[in-house]
Structure formats: C-alpha cells, structure tokens
C-alpha cells in the first residue's frame, strides 16, 4: 500500500500521540508499505521517520484559521494539492482535528480516508471538524473506552470503528542494567521509595491529585522521593503554562513535600527513570488509552493509575490491583503504599509485567491492527 499520513509537529516533546504515529509509520514501512508523512512544523522525530524510509513532505497549513480565513484556506488548499501528488492508496490522519484536510487530500486522490481516534470527543465540534468527519470511511480508536465515547456522544457508527490499542517499542522501553546508578545521579537515597511521573504538565493530567496523594504517605525526604519528568504542553499561552507550573510548585510547598520532589523537565531517558523507580504514578482524569501505563510495565515497574478510560483495558488480571477510583483518595494512597518494597517481596513481578505488555501492547501488535484496517478500506 501507498499510505499518506499526517502529523502537524512530529516532536518527542508533544507526547504519546507523536510517538505512537512514529512507531506505526516505522512498522508499516518495515512491512513493505510506502509511507509518506505530511507535517507543518519541524520536530526531532522527523529524522527517525526518514531513517526508517518514510518520505516526509512539509506543508503550509492543514486547518482553517477563523482569524485569517482566506490566507489559511489558501495554505490548506496548497497543502492538499501537494499532498495528493504523493499518489497514495489511502489517507490516514492521526487526529480528528485534521479530518477536513485529510478529506480534501482523499477526495483529490479518490481514495479512502481513515482517522485515528486518540482522544475523547470534544464537547463541541466546530464546522470544519463536522465536515471533515463526514468524509471518514473508517476510524481506528485507541481503546474500547474511546470508541464508546465517540459512539455515545458524537453518534458515530460503532461498526465503522476498529479498536487498535497503542503499542510501544519494547527495545526502547526495557529495564536498565543499573537502577541504583540512575537513582544516585538524581540524589535519591539507596533505600528510599522512589515514585515517578513522566508526562505532560497539563491540567487534565491531575498533577495536583498526585501531589496530594504523595503527601498523604507522610514520609520524609530520606524515606520517599517523587521525580516529575515533563513539561507543560496544552496551555493557551506560554505565560499560562508558566503560571500553571508555578501553581504546582506552590501546592507542593504548601503540602510540605517540595524537598522530596525533583522537577526534571523534558527528559530523553524516560525508560531509565521508569525502570529505576519503585512505582510510576498516573492520576490523569481520563486517559484515552494510557501509554504511560504500558511504558512503566514494560520497564518492570508497577504503575498506580486512575481506572477511568483506557487504563482499565491495560491493568487487567493481577495488574488490576494498581488501578483506583479517582474519588477514592484513601485507595490511591493505599495502592501507592503497596508498591513499597514490592521488588524485594516479589522478584518475579518485573518480568511478569514486561511479559504482559509484550503479549498485548508491543508495537508489532499495533502495526498489524492498523495494517488490517487500512487494507480493509483499500480493498473495499
């Protein structure tokens, strides 16, 4: 197949959506498909795409801007016209926001349009999204939870939505050889309990709830540490982002735990952080899938996560004990406590956790699922 896909800004700083598309494109290219990636802004993941044989095409614009309708429409038209020259058999956009552009390219080429549903549906769909969604031939939902929400709230036909769970590169996410070296480099006492959060510093991630739960452990800096790796992404302006981060620092200070926290910023060594910690934490309000959950388990580390959304589809079997209801603060704190000393009590846990992800959420499974959907629409 000749596949045209789209990622506005292929950057590792944006989050799991971009990483998932990278793994998908690399996997499809390895299976012999010709993949072309359209993008608007340069990002550090572009070279990874190119190294795998993915052709990249820079675009002027992929959406209509209400503040400059004529200029943005012209830019989008030029981008659609240029993208159609990719000679694709199918167009696959990475988010519902890009369906209008994807529809224009697909109509120009007279090929089907597929859309990834990686997020819950918006509370309100704007005109260009509504027009774009009407042109989609098939959807790929990242979890059963996301499929249900799009069916119930937006009215999509459930028979047009395939569920393909995200997968990760198991070679990238694996336990490090020397956990203690990483911990010592970050100033954690050898015998301290270390928890880690790796993700965006955004309101939907409920960092506040995580900080309050960590404070409720009532352990001092010699007993417990919390690493926070990530940066703000989804904020109206840089000033809003800075104010939000300042509010988190103020909350930590008010809770009396600031001395126990390490604010690490965006890090390239997330797998090392995950495998060196004793537990990962994810208090997000509604994870469409929960890529952070599979990343932690692939590194052999338990993750205490809110049960809402796609997380419950990952934390199954013995791993369901690490999921909690968001309204139950006591249960969240008790679950974190259950991770203290877990590696010593249960030496086989790390391998079982990794095996669980390898069997169900490796990138190869994701790529195979996406390939099935694309082949289905191309073959008619």
C-alpha positions as CSV (number, residue, x, y, z in Angstrom):
1,X,0.0,0.0,0.0
2,X,0.9,3.6,-0.5
3,X,-0.1,5.4,2.6
4,X,-0.3,9.2,3.2
5,X,-0.4,10.2,6.9
6,X,-0.2,13.4,8.8
7,X,1.4,14.8,12.0
8,X,1.4,18.5,12.4
9,X,4.5,18.6,14.6
10,X,6.5,15.4,14.9
11,X,8.2,16.2,18.2
12,X,9.0,14.0,21.2
13,X,8.1,16.9,23.4
14,X,4.4,16.7,22.5
15,X,3.6,13.4,24.0
16,X,2.5,9.8,23.2
17,X,0.4,10.7,20.1
18,X,3.5,11.6,18.1
19,X,5.5,8.6,19.4
20,X,2.6,6.2,18.5
21,X,2.5,7.5,15.0
22,X,6.3,7.2,14.6
23,X,6.2,3.5,15.7
24,X,3.2,3.0,13.4
25,X,5.0,4.5,10.4
26,X,8.2,2.6,11.1
27,X,6.4,-0.6,11.4
28,X,4.3,-0.1,8.2
29,X,7.5,0.8,6.3
30,X,9.2,-2.4,7.6
31,X,6.3,-4.4,6.3
32,X,7.0,-3.0,2.8
33,X,4.4,-0.2,2.6
34,X,5.3,3.1,1.1
35,X,4.6,5.7,3.8
36,X,4.6,9.5,3.2
37,X,4.3,11.8,6.2
38,X,3.0,15.3,5.9
39,X,3.9,17.8,8.6
40,X,3.7,21.5,9.3
41,X,6.4,22.2,11.9
42,X,9.8,20.6,12.2
43,X,10.4,18.3,15.1
44,X,13.1,15.9,16.4
45,X,11.1,12.8,15.3
46,X,11.4,13.7,11.7
47,X,14.8,12.1,11.4
48,X,13.6,8.9,12.9
49,X,10.8,8.8,10.3
50,X,13.3,9.4,7.5
51,X,15.8,6.8,8.8
52,X,13.1,4.2,8.5
53,X,12.4,5.1,4.9
54,X,9.4,7.3,5.5
55,X,9.1,10.1,2.9
56,X,8.4,13.5,4.6
57,X,6.6,16.4,3.0
58,X,6.4,19.9,4.6
59,X,3.0,21.6,4.4
60,X,2.0,25.2,4.7
61,X,-1.2,24.6,6.7
62,X,-3.7,21.8,7.5
63,X,-6.6,23.8,9.0
64,X,-8.7,26.8,8.6
65,X,-7.9,29.7,11.0
66,X,-11.1,31.8,11.7
67,X,-8.9,34.8,12.2
68,X,-7.5,34.6,8.7
69,X,-9.8,32.6,6.7
70,X,-8.7,33.4,3.2
71,X,-4.9,33.0,3.9
72,X,-5.3,29.8,5.9
73,X,-7.7,28.4,3.3
74,X,-5.2,29.1,0.5
75,X,-2.4,27.4,2.6
76,X,-4.6,24.4,3.3
77,X,-5.5,24.1,-0.4
78,X,-1.9,24.3,-1.5
79,X,-1.0,21.6,1.1
80,X,-3.8,19.3,0.0
81,X,-2.9,19.8,-3.6
82,X,0.8,18.9,-2.9
83,X,-0.1,16.0,-0.7
84,X,-2.3,14.5,-3.4
85,X,0.8,14.1,-5.5
86,X,2.0,11.5,-3.0
87,X,0.0,9.0,-5.1
88,X,-1.4,7.3,-2.0
89,X,-3.9,4.4,-1.9
90,X,-5.2,5.6,1.4
91,X,-5.0,8.7,3.6
92,X,-4.7,8.2,7.4
93,X,-4.8,11.2,9.7
94,X,-3.5,11.0,13.3
95,X,-6.3,13.0,15.0
96,X,-9.9,14.1,14.3
97,X,-8.7,17.8,14.1
98,X,-7.2,17.0,10.7
99,X,-10.1,15.3,9.0
100,X,-11.0,18.3,6.8
101,X,-7.5,18.4,5.4
102,X,-7.5,14.6,5.1
103,X,-10.8,14.7,3.3
104,X,-9.5,17.2,0.8
105,X,-6.5,15.0,0.0
106,X,-8.5,11.8,-0.2
107,X,-11.1,13.4,-2.5
108,X,-8.4,14.7,-4.7
109,X,-6.8,11.3,-5.0
110,X,-10.2,9.5,-4.9
111,X,-9.0,7.2,-2.1
112,X,-10.5,6.3,1.3
113,X,-9.9,8.3,4.5
114,X,-9.1,6.7,7.8
115,X,-8.9,8.7,11.1
116,X,-7.3,7.8,14.4
117,X,-9.3,8.5,17.5
118,X,-6.7,9.0,20.1
119,X,-8.6,11.4,22.3
120,X,-12.1,11.5,23.8
121,X,-14.6,13.5,21.7
122,X,-14.6,17.3,22.1
123,X,-17.5,18.9,24.0
124,X,-18.3,20.8,20.8
125,X,-17.4,20.1,17.2
126,X,-16.6,23.1,15.1
127,X,-17.8,23.3,11.5
128,X,-14.5,22.1,9.8
129,X,-14.4,19.1,12.1
130,X,-18.0,18.2,11.3
131,X,-17.4,18.5,7.6
132,X,-14.1,16.5,7.9
133,X,-15.6,13.7,10.0
134,X,-18.4,13.2,7.3
135,X,-15.7,12.2,4.9
136,X,-14.1,9.5,7.0
137,X,-14.5,5.9,5.7
138,X,-13.2,4.2,8.8
139,X,-11.8,5.0,12.3
140,X,-9.2,3.5,14.5
141,X,-9.9,4.0,18.2
142,X,-7.0,3.7,20.6
143,X,-9.3,1.9,23.2
144,X,-12.7,0.5,23.6
145,X,-13.4,3.3,26.0
146,X,-12.7,5.9,23.3
147,X,-14.9,4.1,20.8
148,X,-17.8,4.1,23.3
149,X,-17.5,7.8,23.9
150,X,-17.4,8.7,20.2
151,X,-20.5,6.5,19.6
152,X,-22.5,7.8,22.6
153,X,-21.5,11.4,22.4
154,X,-21.0,12.1,18.7
155,X,-23.1,9.4,17.2
156,X,-20.5,7.7,15.1
157,X,-21.5,4.2,13.7
158,X,-19.7,1.7,16.0
159,X,-19.4,-0.6,13.1
160,X,-17.0,1.9,11.4
161,X,-14.6,2.0,14.4
162,X,-11.9,-0.6,14.8
163,X,-10.1,-0.7,18.2
164,X,-6.4,-1.0,17.9
165,X,-4.5,-0.5,21.2
166,X,-1.3,1.5,21.2
167,X,1.9,-0.4,21.3
168,X,5.4,0.6,22.2
169,X,8.9,-0.3,21.1
170,X,9.9,-3.0,23.6
171,X,13.6,-2.5,22.9
172,X,13.4,1.2,23.9
173,X,11.2,0.5,27.0
174,X,13.1,-2.1,29.0
175,X,14.8,-2.3,32.4
176,X,18.2,-0.6,32.7
177,X,21.2,-2.6,33.8
178,X,22.0,-0.4,36.9
179,X,18.9,1.1,38.6
180,X,20.9,2.4,41.5
181,X,23.2,4.5,39.3
182,X,20.2,6.4,38.0
183,X,18.8,6.9,41.5
184,X,22.1,8.1,42.9
185,X,22.6,10.5,40.0
186,X,19.3,12.1,40.9
187,X,20.1,12.3,44.6
188,X,17.7,9.5,45.9
189,X,18.9,7.6,48.9
190,X,19.5,3.9,48.1
191,X,16.8,2.7,50.4
192,X,14.2,5.4,49.7
193,X,10.9,4.7,48.0
194,X,11.0,6.5,44.6
195,X,7.9,7.3,42.6
196,X,8.0,8.8,39.1
197,X,5.6,10.7,36.9
198,X,6.6,11.1,33.2
199,X,4.2,13.1,31.1
200,X,2.8,16.5,30.2
201,X,2.4,19.1,32.9
202,X,-1.2,19.8,31.9
203,X,-4.4,20.2,34.0
204,X,-6.0,17.0,32.6
205,X,-3.1,15.0,34.0
206,X,-4.3,15.9,37.5
207,X,-0.8,16.5,38.9
208,X,-2.5,18.2,41.9
209,X,-4.2,14.9,42.9
210,X,-0.9,13.1,42.5
211,X,0.9,15.5,44.8
212,X,-1.8,15.3,47.4
213,X,-1.7,11.5,47.4
214,X,2.1,11.5,47.7
215,X,1.9,13.9,50.6
216,X,-0.6,11.7,52.3
217,X,2.1,9.0,52.5
218,X,3.6,11.1,55.3
219,X,7.1,10.0,54.6
220,X,10.1,12.4,54.8
221,X,12.8,13.1,52.2
222,X,15.0,10.3,53.5
223,X,12.2,7.8,53.0
224,X,10.4,8.8,49.8
225,X,11.1,10.9,46.7
226,X,9.0,11.8,43.7
227,X,10.5,12.5,40.2
228,X,8.4,14.6,37.9
229,X,9.6,14.5,34.2
230,X,7.8,16.5,31.6
231,X,6.8,20.0,30.5
232,X,3.6,21.9,30.0
233,X,2.1,21.4,26.5
234,X,-1.6,22.1,26.4
235,X,-2.0,25.7,27.6
236,X,-3.3,28.8,25.8
237,X,0.0,30.8,26.1
238,X,3.5,30.3,27.4
239,X,2.5,32.6,30.3
240,X,-0.4,30.4,31.2
241,X,1.9,27.4,31.1
242,X,4.4,29.1,33.4
243,X,1.6,30.1,35.9
244,X,0.4,26.5,36.0
245,X,3.8,25.1,36.8
246,X,4.2,27.8,39.4
247,X,0.9,26.7,41.0
248,X,2.2,23.2,41.2
249,X,5.3,24.3,43.0
250,X,3.2,26.4,45.4
251,X,0.9,23.4,46.1
252,X,4.0,21.1,46.8
253,X,5.4,23.8,49.1
254,X,2.0,24.1,50.9
255,X,1.9,20.3,51.3
256,X,5.4,20.3,52.8
257,X,6.8,18.0,50.1
258,X,8.8,20.3,47.9
259,X,12.1,19.0,49.3
260,X,11.1,15.5,48.2
261,X,10.4,16.4,44.6
262,X,12.8,16.6,41.6
263,X,11.3,18.6,38.8
264,X,13.3,17.1,35.9
265,X,11.7,18.8,32.9
266,X,11.6,17.1,29.5
267,X,13.9,14.1,29.5
268,X,15.2,11.8,26.8
269,X,15.8,9.0,29.3
270,X,12.2,8.2,30.4
271,X,12.8,4.4,30.2
272,X,15.7,4.7,32.6
273,X,13.6,6.8,35.0
274,X,10.7,4.3,34.9
275,X,12.8,1.3,35.4
276,X,14.8,2.9,38.3
277,X,11.8,4.0,40.2
278,X,9.8,1.8,42.6
279,X,6.4,2.9,41.2
280,X,5.1,5.2,38.5
281,X,2.0,7.4,39.1
282,X,-0.7,8.4,36.7
283,X,-3.6,10.4,38.2
284,X,-5.0,11.8,34.8
285,X,-8.7,12.4,34.7
286,X,-9.5,10.4,31.6
287,X,-6.7,8.7,29.7
288,X,-7.9,7.8,26.2
289,X,-5.5,4.9,26.3
290,X,-2.8,5.3,28.9
291,X,0.5,4.9,27.0
292,X,2.4,5.8,30.2
293,X,0.9,2.7,31.8
294,X,2.3,0.3,29.3
295,X,5.7,2.1,29.3
296,X,6.1,1.7,33.0
297,X,5.1,-2.0,33.0
298,X,7.4,-2.7,30.0
299,X,10.2,-1.4,32.2
300,X,9.1,-3.8,35.0
301,X,7.7,-1.1,37.2
302,X,4.2,-1.1,38.8
303,X,2.1,1.9,37.9
304,X,-0.6,3.3,40.2
305,X,-3.2,4.7,37.8
306,X,-6.8,6.1,37.7
307,X,-9.1,3.4,36.4
308,X,-11.0,5.7,34.0
309,X,-10.7,5.5,30.2
310,X,-8.4,3.1,28.5
311,X,-6.3,2.3,31.6
312,X,-8.7,-0.4,32.7
313,X,-8.0,-2.2,29.4
314,X,-4.3,-2.4,30.3
315,X,-4.4,-3.1,34.0
316,X,-6.1,-6.5,33.8
317,X,-5.5,-9.7,35.7
318,X,-3.1,-9.3,38.5
319,X,-2.3,-5.8,37.4
320,X,-5.8,-4.5,38.2
321,X,-4.8,-4.1,41.8
322,X,-2.9,-1.0,40.8
323,X,-6.0,0.8,39.5
324,X,-8.0,3.1,41.7
325,X,-11.2,5.2,41.5
326,X,-10.3,8.9,41.3
327,X,-12.7,9.9,44.0
328,X,-11.2,7.4,46.5
329,X,-8.1,9.2,47.8
330,X,-7.6,6.6,50.5
331,X,-7.5,3.8,48.0
332,X,-5.0,5.7,45.8
333,X,-2.7,6.2,48.8
334,X,-3.0,2.6,49.9
335,X,-2.2,1.4,46.4
336,X,1.0,3.6,46.3
337,X,2.0,2.1,49.7
338,X,1.5,-1.4,48.4
339,X,4.4,-0.7,45.9
340,X,6.9,0.0,48.7
341,X,9.3,-2.9,48.8
342,X,7.4,-4.8,46.0
343,X,10.6,-5.6,44.1
344,X,12.0,-7.3,47.2
345,X,8.8,-9.1,48.1
346,X,8.1,-10.3,44.6
347,X,11.3,-10.6,42.5
348,X,9.4,-12.0,39.6
349,X,7.0,-9.1,39.2
350,X,9.1,-7.1,36.8
351,X,9.3,-9.9,34.3
352,X,5.6,-10.7,34.5
353,X,4.8,-7.0,34.0
354,X,7.0,-6.9,30.9
355,X,5.6,-10.2,29.6
356,X,2.1,-8.7,29.9
357,X,3.0,-5.7,27.7
358,X,5.0,-7.9,25.3
359,X,1.9,-10.2,24.8
360,X,-0.7,-7.4,24.4
361,X,0.8,-4.0,23.7
362,X,4.0,-4.3,21.7
363,X,4.3,-2.1,18.7
364,X,4.1,-5.1,16.3
365,X,0.5,-5.7,17.5
366,X,-0.4,-2.1,16.9
367,X,1.1,-2.0,13.5
368,X,-0.7,-5.3,12.5
369,X,-4.0,-3.9,13.6
370,X,-3.5,-0.6,11.7
371,X,-2.5,-2.5,8.6
372,X,-5.7,-4.6,8.8
373,X,-7.8,-1.5,8.9
374,X,-6.0,0.2,6.0
375,X,-6.1,-2.9,3.9
376,X,-9.8,-3.3,4.6
377,X,-10.7,0.1,3.3
378,X,-8.3,-0.1,0.3
379,X,-9.6,-3.5,-0.8
380,X,-13.2,-2.2,-0.4
